[in-house]
Amino acid sequence: MADQKIRIRLKAYDHRLIDRSASEIVETAKRTGAQVRGPIPLPTKIERYTILVSPHVDKDARDQYETRTHKRVLDIVDPNDKTVDALMKLELAAGVDVQIKLT
């Protein structure tokens, strides 16, 4: 796998969960002898929702809710077969979305 790179994108609503998952991936990749760049934090996406509390009048009475989506990027440079096998067997938390791209 010469001159190849694995890019891993992580998304989660909980920043502690995504940091723990990123550290597990880094630890696994370094244990197999691969070079790791990251985790690089990407901008957090904040979605805000405003809901009227009263169904008829009182336009000023509103509740606001938000969801925050945290993102991280990891690059594994020059991965070997042991690195790929170890990453495939890795169990991550349920709330973390993982996208893997081989370039």
CORRA-V455166 format. One record per residue. RES is the residue in one letter. SS is DSSP state (helix for helix, strand for strand, loop for the rest). PHI is phi in radians with two decimals (NA if undefined). PSI is psi in degrees with one decimal (none if undefined). Layout:
res & ss & phi & psi
RES & SS & PHI & PSI
RES & SS & PHI & PSI
This chain:
res & ss & phi & psi
M & loop & NA & 49.6
A & loop & -1.26 & 144.2
D & loop & 0.99 & 36.1
Q & loop & -2.05 & 161.9
K & strand & -2.48 & 138.9
I & strand & -1.85 & 123.5
R & strand & -1.87 & 124.1
I & strand & -2.02 & 123.2
R & strand & -1.90 & 128.4
L & strand & -1.99 & 138.7
K & strand & -2.32 & 139.9
A & strand & -2.82 & 158.7
Y & loop & -1.46 & -25.2
D & loop & -1.84 & 121.1
H & helix & -1.23 & -29.0
R & helix & -1.19 & -38.3
L & helix & -1.15 & -42.1
I & helix & -1.25 & -35.2
D & helix & -1.18 & -39.5
R & helix & -1.14 & -42.0
S & helix & -1.16 & -39.6
A & helix & -1.13 & -40.1
S & helix & -1.18 & -34.2
E & helix & -1.13 & -41.1
I & helix & -1.15 & -43.4
V & helix & -1.09 & -44.7
E & helix & -1.09 & -42.7
T & helix & -1.14 & -42.8
A & helix & -1.19 & -40.2
K & helix & -1.20 & -32.8
R & helix & -1.13 & -30.5
T & loop & -1.58 & 0.4
G & loop & 1.65 & 12.0
A & loop & -1.57 & 156.4
Q & strand & -1.64 & 133.5
V & strand & -2.06 & 134.9
R & strand & -1.99 & 121.7
G & strand & 2.07 & -171.3
P & strand & -1.30 & 136.0
I & strand & -1.78 & 119.1
P & strand & -1.32 & 129.5
L & strand & -1.68 & 164.9
P & strand & -1.02 & 139.9
T & strand & -1.39 & 128.3
K & strand & -1.53 & 123.4
I & strand & -1.98 & 120.4
E & strand & -1.93 & 122.5
R & strand & -1.90 & 139.7
Y & strand & -2.17 & 129.2
T & strand & -1.95 & 128.7
I & strand & -2.20 & 133.9
L & strand & -1.26 & 133.4
V & loop & -1.37 & -43.9
S & loop & -1.64 & 138.5
P & loop & -1.32 & -21.1
H & loop & -2.03 & -67.5
V & loop & -1.92 & -165.5
D & loop & 1.07 & 66.8
K & loop & -1.13 & -23.3
D & loop & -1.36 & -17.5
A & loop & -1.51 & 104.8
R & strand & -2.39 & 153.3
D & strand & -1.97 & 143.9
Q & strand & -2.10 & 134.4
Y & strand & -2.21 & 154.7
E & strand & -2.53 & 151.3
T & strand & -2.12 & 137.0
R & strand & -1.98 & 126.3
T & strand & -1.89 & 112.8
H & strand & -1.61 & 142.8
K & strand & -2.33 & 145.3
R & strand & -2.40 & 150.2
V & strand & -2.18 & 134.7
L & strand & -2.18 & 138.3
D & strand & -2.03 & 127.7
I & strand & -1.90 & 113.3
V & strand & -1.64 & 137.0
D & loop & 0.88 & 60.4
P & loop & -1.28 & 148.5
N & loop & -1.87 & -178.8
D & helix & -1.13 & -34.9
K & helix & -1.14 & -36.2
T & helix & -1.13 & -46.0
V & helix & -1.12 & -42.9
D & helix & -1.11 & -41.9
A & helix & -1.16 & -37.8
L & helix & -1.23 & -33.3
M & helix & -1.20 & -31.2
K & loop & -1.52 & -5.6
L & loop & -1.26 & 130.7
E & loop & -1.73 & 116.8
L & loop & -1.84 & 168.3
A & loop & -1.14 & 157.0
A & loop & -1.24 & -26.2
G & loop & -1.56 & 11.6
V & loop & -1.93 & 125.9
D & strand & -1.62 & 128.5
V & strand & -2.06 & 128.3
Q & strand & -2.10 & 128.5
I & strand & -2.09 & 130.2
K & strand & -2.25 & 132.6
L & strand & -1.80 & 120.6
T & loop & -2.14 & none
